[in-house]
């Protein structure tokens, strides 16, 4: 069994990946919450969710680079590739030793230093609704709050997964539907922030990037 401290780091890395995938839908790089003007909403919650769903569903592949800020201020960076449905890869640059891969059915967090990896069903992780073939936040996610305030649409998603309870707060431009900012809060109330840049959409994603060696997992558990 993995050491409990390592498990906590793995959970934070996976939650960071959620933020990165969510951010990938918008391609923005705001690193801190922005003030939201208190103005009357111009659309209903259902209309706002439908608009955001349409925006997400218009993106099939994407690549770029990311910077991740942990709850204690630690920083990691690397590159990512997304191929919906179900596939994503995050390669962390040294000194970080973690890579994250989803192959359509599982999410794998690899520790390159220890030559081990942990595997979870994709359907039991927060990534499931962001990597779905057709995203429907109203149907597939536990949305607890949707509001449009001025030029910002805020969506709060509460999740209970293999990583424990968590919350994902997304801030979208209410006109373009681009993601402006995001906060990922884990079960301990700790926040993780991820920004992406040098983003390209409609890229050709090499299927080999998303291959999971399940035999390696079996060997690691012996």
Secondary structure, DSSP 8 states (H G I E B T S, - for coil): ---HHHHHHHHHHHHHHHHHHHHHTT-----S---------SS-HHHHHHHHHHHHHT--EEEEEEEEE-TTS-EEEEEEEEETTTEEEEEE-TT--EEEEEESSEEEEEETTTTEEEEEEGGGSGGGTTSSSS--HHHHS-EEEEEEETTEEEEEEEEEETTEEEEEEEEEETTT--EEEEEEE-TTS-EEEEEEEEEEES----GGGG---HHHHHHHH-
